[in-house]
Amino acid sequence: TRFWQIGLGALTYIALSEGARKGWPGKLPVELPVIGMFVVLVFGDLAPAGAHVLIALFTALALASISSSERASSLLSFSAFSYIGKLSYSLYLWHWPFVVLAKHTVGVTPLSIAVCLLLTFGFAIFSYHLVEAPFRYGRPLPPEDMLVKQFRKLFAVSVAICVFVLVVFPRFGSSY
């Protein structure tokens, strides 16, 4: 289980909330934990269990660094980053099926990663606006004709991507 990672995030938040009143954490360079995460991601296969721990610790340090950096805080306050933050749970839910499907069918290539990203973002945007936001914020669902239009767009894009993958990667269609 990875519950300890959630716990570490909660402890980081508490420490930063308490520390802010006492002038902590001061000025931590944002680049250091980011470089640390990059190094772990590149060389993490050498010790996978340790890599998970290090990524979680570097993430906690990155959060502490961002909280003390005006430059990083202003960068993350851009509307595009805020929107990705709103979509984060939907992105989390949708990425896994596409990654697994790609891995076991066409393989992991730059093209399959791009397709996975497009599908993940498409489905995340769709489910956020039509499922998550209406339930979280008590917003009414969009009119039915708008839902139908959005579904048709999503369906058309999905079919186009599937056809593209079948044409570019013919082994995908012949293996089943």
N, C-alpha and C positions, 0 to 999 in steps of 0.2 A: 504494500500500500504506500501511497505517497502523501498520506495525511500530514506527515511531518513537514512537508514543503509548505502546505497551507499554514501550519503552525508557525513556521519560520517567518512567513509573510506577515502573520498577525503580530508576532513578537517584534518584527521590524517596525511595523506601524506604531505599536505601543511605545517602543523605544524612541522613535522619532517624535511622537507626540509629547512624551515626557521630556525628551532632550531639547525640544524647541523652546521650552520654557526656561531651560537652563543654559541656552546658548550652544548646545551640542547639535549637530556633529561638527560645526565649524565648516571650513572649506575643504572638501574632499574632491580630488580631481575625478571627474566623470570618466575620463578615458581609461583609467586603470582597471576598473571592474569590466569594462567593455572589452579591453584587450585580453583580460583573463578569461572571459567567456569565449572569445574567439579561439584562444589557444586550447582551451578544453574541448571545444567543438572539433577542432582540427585533429587533436591528439587523444581525444576521449576514448577511442577504441582500445587504447592500451590498457585502460582500467575502467570499464564501464560503470561499475558501482561507485567508484570514487568520482567519476565524471558527474554523476547526478548530484552528489553532495556539493562538489565544487561549483556547478552551475547555480544551484540554489543559493550558496553563500555569495557568489559574485552578483547574483540578482539582488540579494538583500543589500549588498554594498552599493550597487548601482542606484537602488532606490534612495539610500542614504545620501549618495552623491548628488542625485538629481534634486533632492529636497534642499540642498545647500547651494545649488548653482542656479543663479538667475538666468544664465544663458540656456541651460538645459530645460528649465521650467518654461521659458518663453518659447523654445522650440517645440516642446510637447503640447503647448497650448494652441497650436495651429489647428484650425477646424478639421483638416484631414486626419490628423492624429487623434483628435477627440472623437471623430466619427469611427475610426478603427477601434478605439476604446469602447465605444458603445456596441460595436459589433463583436467584441472579443469573445463573448460566450457562444454566439452563433458560429463564429469562426472555429472555435474550439470543438464544437459539436460536429461540424460538417467536414473538417479537414481529414479526419481519420478514415471514413469510408472511401474517399477518393484516393488517398495515399495507398491504402491497402489494395484497392482495386488496380491501381496502376502498377504497384509492385508485383502483383501476381499475374498480370496479364501482359502489358507492354514493356514492363521494366522501368527502372528509374533512369530517365534521360533528361536532358535540359527541356526537351519538348514536353515530356509527360509532366514534369514539374510545373511548367507554365500552364498546361491544361488543368492540372490539379488546382493551381492557384486561382485560375479563372472560375472554375466550377465552385470552388470553396467560397470565394467572394460572392459569386452570383447567388448561390443558395443561401449564404449567410445574410445577405442584404434582403432577399425575399422573405426568409423566415423571421428576421428581426422586425421588419415593418408589418408583416401580416400576422405574426403569431406573438412574438415576445413583447413588443411595444404595446399592442392593444391590451394584453393581460397585465403588464407591469404598471402601466400608467392609466389604465381605465379609459383608454381612447376607443372610440367606436371603430369598427373595421371599416375600411374604405368601401365605397359602393360596390355592389356585385359586378357591375360592368367593368370597373377598374380592376377588380381581382381577376376577372377573366382575361383582360388584356395583359396584365402582368404575368399570369400563368402561361398564356400563349407565347409571350416573349421568352420566358424562361425555358419553355418546352422547345421552342424553335432553336434557341442557342444550344441547348443540350443535344438536340438531334444533330445540329450542324457539327458540333464538336465530335460526337460519336461517329458520324460519317467520315469526318476528316481523319480521325484515328484509324478507322477501318481501312481507309484508302492508303494512308501513309504507312500503317503497320498491318499488312495483310495477315500476318501470323496470328493476330488477335482474333480475327474472324474464323480462321481455319482450325484453331485449337479447341473449339467447342462444337 
